[in-house]
């Protein structure tokens, strides 16, 4: 098993202290951007077209500009949020950090992990990524999104939990 952890995938980076740093796949960022495009095309664009055809131009502009600002803000936020997701696997615990504006940090000892679940929906499966859920002893769940090789994370965690 030591050979497996010495050759880590793209999701992992080996830190000098012997720790592993997990970052989600760039495919997850692409998935988030794809969802934004779907929301705009299916949920917002038809209403814009309807408003442009039925409302006076000054009202249409009043509706379109704030929504355009929101769409651009979400487009800016998605890569920032994706880049903020970090999971550091130390010798005794997992340190979870995420958040573009306000970083949420959670430290979980391996002894609290009761189970590992691999979740993969249809779109994520086609992108080659999965979510790994770590089930904690208090019923909480830690979600590792954008995992390209979920079996590798399960093996690493099994080794750390049992060792």
Backbone as JSON Lines, residues from 0, in Angstrom:
{"i":0,"aa":"X","n":[0.81,-1.19,0.0],"ca":[0.0,0.0,0.0],"c":[0.86,1.26,0.0]}
{"i":1,"aa":"X","n":[2.08,1.18,0.52],"ca":[2.95,2.35,0.53],"c":[3.32,2.75,-0.89]}
{"i":2,"aa":"X","n":[3.43,1.75,-1.79],"ca":[3.75,2.08,-3.18],"c":[2.61,2.87,-3.81]}
{"i":3,"aa":"X","n":[1.39,2.54,-3.44],"ca":[0.24,3.24,-4.01],"c":[0.22,4.71,-3.6]}
{"i":4,"aa":"X","n":[0.52,4.99,-2.33],"ca":[0.48,6.38,-1.88],"c":[1.68,7.18,-2.35]}
{"i":5,"aa":"X","n":[2.74,6.5,-2.81],"ca":[3.89,7.26,-3.31],"c":[3.65,7.73,-4.74]}
{"i":6,"aa":"X","n":[2.77,7.06,-5.47],"ca":[2.42,7.52,-6.82],"c":[0.99,8.03,-6.78]}
{"i":7,"aa":"X","n":[0.84,9.28,-6.47],"ca":[-0.48,9.86,-6.3],"c":[-0.98,10.44,-7.62]}
{"i":8,"aa":"X","n":[-2.3,10.57,-7.73],"ca":[-2.91,11.04,-8.97],"c":[-2.85,12.56,-9.07]}
{"i":9,"aa":"X","n":[-3.5,13.08,-10.12],"ca":[-3.53,14.53,-10.33],"c":[-4.26,15.27,-9.22]}
{"i":10,"aa":"X","n":[-5.21,14.59,-8.56],"ca":[-5.95,15.22,-7.48],"c":[-5.07,15.48,-6.25]}
{"i":11,"aa":"X","n":[-3.95,14.8,-6.16],"ca":[-3.11,14.9,-4.97],"c":[-1.77,15.55,-5.28]}
{"i":12,"aa":"X","n":[-1.27,16.22,-4.27],"ca":[0.08,16.78,-4.32],"c":[0.74,16.38,-3.01]}
{"i":13,"aa":"X","n":[1.94,15.85,-3.11],"ca":[2.67,15.45,-1.91],"c":[3.38,16.67,-1.35]}
{"i":14,"aa":"X","n":[3.09,16.99,-0.08],"ca":[3.72,18.11,0.6],"c":[5.02,17.66,1.25]}
{"i":15,"aa":"X","n":[5.93,18.6,1.52],"ca":[7.23,18.23,2.09],"c":[7.13,17.48,3.43]}
{"i":16,"aa":"X","n":[6.09,17.74,4.22],"ca":[5.96,17.1,5.53],"c":[5.44,15.66,5.42]}
{"i":17,"aa":"X","n":[5.28,15.14,4.21],"ca":[4.73,13.81,4.02],"c":[3.21,13.8,3.96]}
{"i":18,"aa":"X","n":[2.6,14.96,4.02],"ca":[1.16,15.07,3.94],"c":[0.72,15.05,2.48]}
{"i":19,"aa":"X","n":[-0.55,14.74,2.28],"ca":[-1.13,14.78,0.94],"c":[-2.13,15.92,0.89]}
{"i":20,"aa":"X","n":[-2.1,16.67,-0.2],"ca":[-3.04,17.77,-0.42],"c":[-3.95,17.39,-1.58]}
{"i":21,"aa":"X","n":[-5.24,17.29,-1.3],"ca":[-6.23,16.97,-2.32],"c":[-6.84,18.26,-2.84]}
{"i":22,"aa":"X","n":[-6.89,18.41,-4.15],"ca":[-7.61,19.5,-4.8],"c":[-8.54,18.87,-5.84]}
{"i":23,"aa":"X","n":[-9.73,19.44,-6.01],"ca":[-10.67,18.84,-6.96],"c":[-10.2,18.97,-8.41]}
{"i":24,"aa":"X","n":[-10.73,18.12,-9.22],"ca":[-10.4,18.08,-10.64],"c":[-10.86,19.36,-11.34]}
{"i":25,"aa":"X","n":[-10.13,19.82,-12.36],"ca":[-10.62,20.95,-13.17],"c":[-11.95,20.63,-13.85]}
{"i":26,"aa":"X","n":[-12.27,19.36,-13.97],"ca":[-13.56,18.98,-14.55],"c":[-14.72,19.43,-13.68]}
{"i":27,"aa":"X","n":[-14.49,19.55,-12.37],"ca":[-15.54,20.04,-11.47],"c":[-15.84,21.5,-11.77]}
{"i":28,"aa":"X","n":[-14.8,22.29,-12.0],"ca":[-15.01,23.7,-12.37],"c":[-15.79,23.78,-13.68]}
{"i":29,"aa":"X","n":[-15.44,22.94,-14.64],"ca":[-16.15,22.91,-15.92],"c":[-17.61,22.52,-15.7]}
{"i":30,"aa":"X","n":[-17.86,21.6,-14.78],"ca":[-19.23,21.19,-14.47],"c":[-20.02,22.35,-13.87]}
{"i":31,"aa":"X","n":[-19.42,23.09,-12.93],"ca":[-20.09,24.26,-12.34],"c":[-20.41,25.3,-13.42]}
{"i":32,"aa":"X","n":[-19.47,25.55,-14.32],"ca":[-19.7,26.53,-15.38],"c":[-20.78,26.04,-16.35]}
{"i":33,"aa":"X","n":[-20.79,24.74,-16.6],"ca":[-21.84,24.15,-17.44],"c":[-23.22,24.36,-16.81]}
{"i":34,"aa":"X","n":[-23.31,24.17,-15.48],"ca":[-24.58,24.4,-14.79],"c":[-25.01,25.86,-14.9]}
{"i":35,"aa":"X","n":[-24.06,26.77,-14.8],"ca":[-24.39,28.2,-14.96],"c":[-24.94,28.47,-16.35]}
{"i":36,"aa":"X","n":[-24.33,27.9,-17.36],"ca":[-24.81,28.08,-18.73],"c":[-26.22,27.53,-18.89]}
{"i":37,"aa":"X","n":[-26.48,26.36,-18.3],"ca":[-27.83,25.79,-18.37],"c":[-28.86,26.69,-17.7]}
{"i":38,"aa":"X","n":[-28.52,27.2,-16.53],"ca":[-29.45,28.08,-15.81],"c":[-29.74,29.33,-16.63]}
{"i":39,"aa":"X","n":[-28.7,29.9,-17.23],"ca":[-28.9,31.11,-18.03],"c":[-29.75,30.81,-19.26]}
{"i":40,"aa":"X","n":[-29.41,29.76,-20.0],"ca":[-30.12,29.47,-21.24],"c":[-31.54,28.98,-21.01]}
{"i":41,"aa":"X","n":[-31.75,28.16,-19.99],"ca":[-33.07,27.58,-19.78],"c":[-33.93,28.41,-18.84]}
{"i":42,"aa":"X","n":[-33.31,28.98,-17.8],"ca":[-34.08,29.67,-16.78],"c":[-34.2,31.16,-16.94]}
{"i":43,"aa":"X","n":[-33.21,31.8,-17.56],"ca":[-33.21,33.27,-17.6],"c":[-33.45,33.81,-19.0]}
{"i":44,"aa":"X","n":[-32.79,33.25,-20.0],"ca":[-32.89,33.78,-21.36],"c":[-34.33,33.82,-21.9]}
{"i":45,"aa":"X","n":[-35.14,32.79,-21.69],"ca":[-36.53,32.9,-22.18],"c":[-37.3,34.07,-21.57]}
{"i":46,"aa":"X","n":[-37.04,34.35,-20.29],"ca":[-37.71,35.49,-19.65],"c":[-37.21,36.82,-20.21]}
{"i":47,"aa":"X","n":[-35.91,36.89,-20.54],"ca":[-35.37,38.1,-21.17],"c":[-36.04,38.34,-22.51]}
{"i":48,"aa":"X","n":[-36.19,37.28,-23.29],"ca":[-36.81,37.41,-24.6],"c":[-38.27,37.86,-24.45]}
{"i":49,"aa":"X","n":[-38.96,37.26,-23.5],"ca":[-40.34,37.64,-23.25],"c":[-40.43,39.1,-22.8]}
{"i":50,"aa":"X","n":[-39.54,39.51,-21.9],"ca":[-39.54,40.89,-21.41],"c":[-39.22,41.86,-22.53]}
{"i":51,"aa":"X","n":[-38.25,41.51,-23.38],"ca":[-37.87,42.4,-24.47],"c":[-39.0,42.58,-25.47]}
{"i":52,"aa":"X","n":[-39.82,41.56,-25.63],"ca":[-40.91,41.65,-26.59],"c":[-42.16,42.3,-26.04]}
{"i":53,"aa":"X","n":[-42.33,42.33,-24.73],"ca":[-43.59,42.82,-24.17],"c":[-43.45,44.09,-23.33]}
{"i":54,"aa":"X","n":[-42.32,44.32,-22.73],"ca":[-42.15,45.48,-21.85],"c":[-41.5,46.64,-22.59]}
{"i":55,"aa":"X","n":[-41.72,47.86,-22.11],"ca":[-41.0,49.0,-22.68],"c":[-39.49,48.82,-22.46]}
{"i":56,"aa":"X","n":[-38.71,49.46,-23.31],"ca":[-37.26,49.25,-23.28],"c":[-36.62,49.66,-21.97]}
{"i":57,"aa":"X","n":[-37.09,50.73,-21.33],"ca":[-36.47,51.15,-20.08],"c":[-36.73,50.15,-18.95]}
{"i":58,"aa":"X","n":[-37.88,49.47,-18.96],"ca":[-38.14,48.43,-17.97],"c":[-37.32,47.17,-18.25]}
{"i":59,"aa":"X","n":[-37.19,46.84,-19.52],"ca":[-36.37,45.68,-19.89],"c":[-34.93,45.89,-19.46]}
{"i":60,"aa":"X","n":[-34.42,47.1,-19.69],"ca":[-33.05,47.43,-19.27],"c":[-32.91,47.38,-17.76]}
{"i":61,"aa":"X","n":[-33.92,47.82,-17.04],"ca":[-33.91,47.78,-15.59],"c":[-33.86,46.35,-15.07]}
{"i":62,"aa":"X","n":[-34.48,45.43,-15.78],"ca":[-34.45,44.02,-15.38],"c":[-33.17,43.32,-15.81]}
{"i":63,"aa":"X","n":[-32.7,43.64,-16.99],"ca":[-31.56,42.93,-17.57],"c":[-30.24,43.29,-16.87]}
{"i":64,"aa":"X","n":[-30.01,44.54,-16.6],"ca":[-28.71,44.94,-16.02],"c":[-28.41,44.3,-14.67]}
{"i":65,"aa":"X","n":[-29.33,44.3,-13.7],"ca":[-29.01,43.63,-12.43],"c":[-28.78,42.12,-12.6]}
{"i":66,"aa":"X","n":[-29.58,41.48,-13.46],"ca":[-29.38,40.05,-13.68],"c":[-28.05,39.77,-14.38]}
{"i":67,"aa":"X","n":[-27.65,40.63,-15.29],"ca":[-26.37,40.49,-15.95],"c":[-25.23,40.62,-14.94]}
{"i":68,"aa":"X","n":[-25.36,41.56,-14.02],"ca":[-24.35,41.72,-12.97],"c":[-24.27,40.46,-12.1]}
{"i":69,"aa":"X","n":[-25.41,39.9,-11.75],"ca":[-25.44,38.67,-10.94],"c":[-24.8,37.51,-11.7]}
{"i":70,"aa":"X","n":[-25.12,37.36,-12.97],"ca":[-24.54,36.28,-13.77],"c":[-23.03,36.42,-13.86]}
{"i":71,"aa":"X","n":[-22.55,37.64,-14.1],"ca":[-21.1,37.87,-14.17],"c":[-20.43,37.62,-12.82]}
{"i":72,"aa":"X","n":[-21.11,37.98,-11.72],"ca":[-20.55,37.73,-10.39],"c":[-20.44,36.22,-10.13]}
{"i":73,"aa":"X","n":[-21.46,35.47,-10.51],"ca":[-21.4,34.01,-10.33],"c":[-20.32,33.43,-11.22]}
{"i":74,"aa":"X","n":[-20.2,33.94,-12.45],"ca":[-19.14,33.48,-13.36],"c":[-17.76,33.75,-12.77]}
{"i":75,"aa":"X","n":[-17.59,34.85,-12.07],"ca":[-16.32,35.18,-11.42],"c":[-16.11,34.28,-10.19]}
{"i":76,"aa":"X","n":[-17.18,34.01,-9.45],"ca":[-17.09,33.28,-8.19],"c":[-16.76,31.8,-8.39]}
{"i":77,"aa":"X","n":[-17.28,31.16,-9.43],"ca":[-17.09,29.72,-9.62],"c":[-15.62,29.32,-9.63]}
{"i":78,"aa":"X","n":[-14.74,29.92,-10.44],"ca":[-13.33,29.52,-10.39],"c":[-12.66,29.84,-9.05]}
{"i":79,"aa":"X","n":[-13.07,30.93,-8.41],"ca":[-12.49,31.27,-7.11],"c":[-12.87,30.23,-6.06]}
{"i":80,"aa":"X","n":[-14.14,29.82,-6.05],"ca":[-14.58,28.8,-5.1],"c":[-13.88,27.48,-5.38]}
{"i":81,"aa":"X","n":[-13.82,27.07,-6.64],"ca":[-13.16,25.81,-7.01],"c":[-11.71,25.81,-6.54]}
{"i":82,"aa":"X","n":[-11.01,26.92,-6.74],"ca":[-9.6,27.0,-6.34],"c":[-9.43,27.02,-4.82]}
{"i":83,"aa":"X","n":[-10.49,27.33,-4.08],"ca":[-10.37,27.41,-2.62],"c":[-10.54,26.07,-1.94]}
{"i":84,"aa":"X","n":[-11.01,25.06,-2.64],"ca":[-11.29,23.76,-2.03],"c":[-9.97,23.01,-1.83]}
{"i":85,"aa":"X","n":[-9.66,22.71,-0.58],"ca":[-8.43,21.99,-0.23],"c":[-8.71,21.01,0.91]}
{"i":86,"aa":"X","n":[-8.2,19.8,0.77],"ca":[-8.28,18.8,1.83],"c":[-6.85,18.3,2.06]}
{"i":87,"aa":"X","n":[-6.36,18.51,3.26],"ca":[-4.99,18.09,3.59],"c":[-5.07,16.85,4.48]}
{"i":88,"aa":"X","n":[-4.44,15.77,4.02],"ca":[-4.41,14.52,4.76],"c":[-3.1,14.47,5.54]}
{"i":89,"aa":"X","n":[-3.18,14.65,6.86],"ca":[-2.0,14.58,7.72],"c":[-1.89,13.17,8.27]}
{"i":90,"aa":"X","n":[-0.99,12.97,9.2],"ca":[-0.8,11.65,9.81],"c":[-1.99,11.25,10.68]}
{"i":91,"aa":"X","n":[-2.68,12.23,11.29],"ca":[-3.73,11.9,12.25],"c":[-5.11,12.46,11.91]}
{"i":92,"aa":"X","n":[-5.2,13.36,10.92],"ca":[-6.47,14.03,10.67],"c":[-6.57,14.54,9.24]}
{"i":93,"aa":"X","n":[-7.79,14.95,8.88],"ca":[-8.04,15.61,7.61],"c":[-8.38,17.06,7.92]}
{"i":94,"aa":"X","n":[-7.73,17.99,7.22],"ca":[-8.02,19.4,7.38],"c":[-8.73,19.86,6.1]}
{"i":95,"aa":"X","n":[-10.0,20.26,6.25],"ca":[-10.84,20.66,5.12],"c":[-10.94,22.17,5.11]}
{"i":96,"aa":"X","n":[-10.64,22.78,3.97],"ca":[-10.76,24.23,3.82],"c":[-11.45,24.53,2.5]}
{"i":97,"aa":"X","n":[-12.42,25.43,2.56],"ca":[-13.07,25.9,1.33],"c":[-13.74,27.23,1.61]}
{"i":98,"aa":"X","n":[-13.89,28.0,0.56],"ca":[-14.55,29.29,0.66],"c":[-13.75,30.37,-0.05]}
{"i":99,"aa":"X","n":[-14.4,31.08,-0.95],"ca":[-13.72,32.14,-1.71],"c":[-13.61,33.42,-0.9]}
{"i":100,"aa":"X","n":[-14.65,33.76,-0.16],"ca":[-14.63,34.99,0.63],"c":[-14.31,34.72,2.09]}
{"i":101,"aa":"X","n":[-15.04,33.79,2.66],"ca":[-14.82,33.43,4.06],"c":[-14.44,31.96,4.09]}
{"i":102,"aa":"X","n":[-13.23,31.67,4.49],"ca":[-12.74,30.3,4.47],"c":[-13.33,29.53,5.66]}
{"i":103,"aa":"X","n":[-13.95,28.41,5.33],"ca":[-14.48,27.51,6.36],"c":[-13.46,26.4,6.53]}
{"i":104,"aa":"X","n":[-13.0,26.22,7.76],"ca":[-11.95,25.23,8.05],"c":[-12.51,24.22,9.04]}
{"i":105,"aa":"X","n":[-12.32,22.94,8.72],"ca":[-12.8,21.87,9.58],"c":[-11.69,20.84,9.72]}
{"i":106,"aa":"X","n":[-11.41,20.43,10.95],"ca":[-10.39,19.43,11.23],"c":[-11.09,18.18,11.76]}
{"i":107,"aa":"X","n":[-10.86,17.06,11.1],"ca":[-11.53,15.82,11.47],"c":[-10.48,14.72,11.68]}
{"i":108,"aa":"X","n":[-10.38,14.18,12.9],"ca":[-9.47,13.04,13.11],"c":[-9.98,11.81,12.35]}
{"i":109,"aa":"X","n":[-9.05,10.97,11.92],"ca":[-9.44,9.77,11.18],"c":[-10.31,8.85,12.04]}
{"i":110,"aa":"X","n":[-10.16,8.92,13.35],"ca":[-10.94,8.05,14.24],"c":[-12.44,8.36,14.19]}
{"i":111,"aa":"X","n":[-12.82,9.54,13.72],"ca":[-14.24,9.92,13.63],"c":[-14.9,9.43,12.35]}
{"i":112,"aa":"X","n":[-14.13,8.95,11.38],"ca":[-14.69,8.51,10.1],"c":[-15.24,7.09,10.27]}
{"i":113,"aa":"X","n":[-16.55,6.95,10.06],"ca":[-17.22,5.65,10.21],"c":[-17.44,4.95,8.87]}
{"i":114,"aa":"X","n":[-17.46,5.69,7.79],"ca":[-17.7,5.08,6.5],"c":[-17.3,5.99,5.36]}
{"i":115,"aa":"X","n":[-17.09,5.38,4.21],"ca":[-16.71,6.1,3.0],"c":[-17.69,5.71,1.9]}
{"i":116,"aa":"X","n":[-18.36,6.7,1.33],"ca":[-19.32,6.46,0.26],"c":[-18.87,7.18,-1.0]}
{"i":117,"aa":"X","n":[-18.99,6.52,-2.13],"ca":[-18.64,7.13,-3.41],"c":[-19.95,7.41,-4.15]}
{"i":118,"aa":"X","n":[-20.19,8.68,-4.46],"ca":[-21.42,9.1,-5.15],"c":[-21.03,9.62,-6.53]}
{"i":119,"aa":"X","n":[-21.79,9.18,-7.53],"ca":[-21.48,9.6,-8.9],"c":[-22.78,9.66,-9.7]}
{"i":120,"aa":"X","n":[-23.15,10.87,-10.08],"ca":[-24.35,11.05,-10.9],"c":[-24.04,10.84,-12.37]}
{"i":121,"aa":"X","n":[-25.06,10.95,-13.18],"ca":[-24.92,10.71,-14.61],"c":[-23.97,11.69,-15.29]}
{"i":122,"aa":"X","n":[-24.13,12.98,-15.02],"ca":[-23.27,13.98,-15.66],"c":[-21.84,13.87,-15.14]}
{"i":123,"aa":"X","n":[-21.7,13.72,-13.83],"ca":[-20.36,13.6,-13.26],"c":[-19.66,12.34,-13.75]}
{"i":124,"aa":"X","n":[-20.42,11.26,-13.92],"ca":[-19.83,10.02,-14.44],"c":[-19.3,10.25,-15.85]}
{"i":125,"aa":"X","n":[-20.06,11.0,-16.66],"ca":[-19.6,11.26,-18.02],"c":[-18.37,12.16,-18.03]}
{"i":126,"aa":"X","n":[-18.22,13.0,-16.99],"ca":[-17.03,13.84,-16.88],"c":[-15.85,13.1,-16.24]}
{"i":127,"aa":"X","n":[-16.09,11.93,-15.69],"ca":[-15.03,11.14,-15.07],"c":[-14.68,11.6,-13.66]}
{"i":128,"aa":"X","n":[-15.65,12.18,-12.96],"ca":[-15.41,12.61,-11.58],"c":[-16.51,12.04,-10.68]}
{"i":129,"aa":"X","n":[-16.22,12.02,-9.38],"ca":[-17.18,11.53,-8.4],"c":[-17.06,12.36,-7.14]}
{"i":130,"aa":"X","n":[-18.01,12.19,-6.24],"ca":[-17.96,12.79,-4.91],"c":[-17.69,11.67,-3.92]}
{"i":131,"aa":"X","n":[-16.78,11.91,-3.0],"ca":[-16.52,10.95,-1.93],"c":[-17.07,11.55,-0.65]}
{"i":132,"aa":"X","n":[-18.0,10.84,-0.01],"ca":[-18.6,11.29,1.24],"c":[-17.97,10.52,2.38]}
{"i":133,"aa":"X","n":[-17.45,11.24,3.35],"ca":[-16.91,10.63,4.56],"c":[-17.99,10.75,5.64]}
{"i":134,"aa":"X","n":[-18.51,9.64,6.08],"ca":[-19.56,9.62,7.09],"c":[-18.89,9.63,8.46]}
{"i":135,"aa":"X","n":[-19.26,10.62,9.28],"ca":[-18.64,10.79,10.59],"c":[-19.46,10.11,11.67]}
{"i":136,"aa":"X","n":[-18.86,9.94,12.84],"ca":[-19.52,9.25,13.95],"c":[-20.73,10.0,14.49]}
{"i":137,"aa":"X","n":[-20.81,11.31,14.28],"ca":[-21.97,12.07,14.76],"c":[-23.06,12.2,13.69]}
{"i":138,"aa":"X","n":[-22.92,11.47,12.58],"ca":[-23.9,11.53,11.5],"c":[-23.6,12.57,10.45]}
{"i":139,"aa":"X","n":[-22.59,13.4,10.68],"ca":[-22.21,14.41,9.7],"c":[-21.52,13.79,8.5]}
{"i":140,"aa":"X","n":[-21.43,14.57,7.45],"ca":[-20.79,14.11,6.21],"c":[-19.82,15.17,5.74]}
{"i":141,"aa":"X","n":[-18.65,14.72,5.33],"ca":[-17.68,15.59,4.67],"c":[-17.65,15.17,3.21]}
{"i":142,"aa":"X","n":[-17.84,16.14,2.32],"ca":[-17.91,15.87,0.89],"c":[-16.61,16.29,0.23]}
{"i":143,"aa":"X","n":[-15.96,15.34,-0.43],"ca":[-14.8,15.64,-1.27],"c":[-15.28,15.63,-2.72]}
{"i":144,"aa":"X","n":[-15.46,16.81,-3.33],"ca":[-16.0,16.87,-4.69],"c":[-14.91,16.77,-5.75]}
{"i":145,"aa":"X","n":[-15.29,16.36,-6.94],"ca":[-14.38,16.38,-8.08],"c":[-13.23,15.41,-7.99]}
{"i":146,"aa":"X","n":[-13.51,14.19,-7.53],"ca":[-12.47,13.17,-7.38],"c":[-12.38,12.37,-8.68]}
{"i":147,"aa":"X","n":[-11.2,12.34,-9.27],"ca":[-11.01,11.59,-10.51],"c":[-10.83,10.1,-10.26]}
{"i":148,"aa":"X","n":[-10.21,9.73,-9.15],"ca":[-10.0,8.33,-8.82],"c":[-10.48,8.07,-7.4]}
{"i":149,"aa":"X","n":[-11.8,7.85,-7.22],"ca":[-12.34,7.68,-5.87],"c":[-11.8,6.44,-5.15]}
{"i":150,"aa":"X","n":[-11.47,5.4,-5.9],"ca":[-10.92,4.2,-5.27],"c":[-9.57,4.5,-4.61]}
{"i":151,"aa":"X","n":[-8.82,5.4,-5.2],"ca":[-7.52,5.77,-4.62],"c":[-7.71,6.48,-3.28]}
{"i":152,"aa":"X","n":[-8.68,7.39,-3.21],"ca":[-8.94,8.08,-1.94],"c":[-9.44,7.09,-0.91]}
{"i":153,"aa":"X","n":[-10.3,6.18,-1.31],"ca":[-10.79,5.16,-0.37],"c":[-9.64,4.32,0.17]}
{"i":154,"aa":"X","n":[-8.7,3.93,-0.71],"ca":[-7.55,3.15,-0.26],"c":[-6.67,3.94,0.7]}
{"i":155,"aa":"X","n":[-6.42,5.2,0.38],"ca":[-5.59,6.04,1.25],"c":[-6.26,6.22,2.61]}
{"i":156,"aa":"X","n":[-7.56,6.49,2.61],"ca":[-8.28,6.67,3.87],"c":[-8.36,5.37,4.67]}
{"i":157,"aa":"X","n":[-8.6,4.24,3.99],"ca":[-8.61,2.98,4.7],"c":[-7.28,2.71,5.38]}
{"i":158,"aa":"X","n":[-6.19,3.03,4.69],"ca":[-4.86,2.85,5.26],"c":[-4.65,3.76,6.47]}
{"i":159,"aa":"X","n":[-5.1,5.01,6.38],"ca":[-4.91,5.96,7.48],"c":[-5.83,5.63,8.66]}
{"i":160,"aa":"X","n":[-7.06,5.18,8.38],"ca":[-7.99,4.85,9.46],"c":[-7.54,3.61,10.21]}
{"i":161,"aa":"X","n":[-7.11,2.6,9.48],"ca":[-6.7,1.35,10.15],"c":[-5.31,1.45,10.75]}
{"i":162,"aa":"X","n":[-4.5,2.38,10.26],"ca":[-3.11,2.47,10.74],"c":[-2.95,3.47,11.75]}
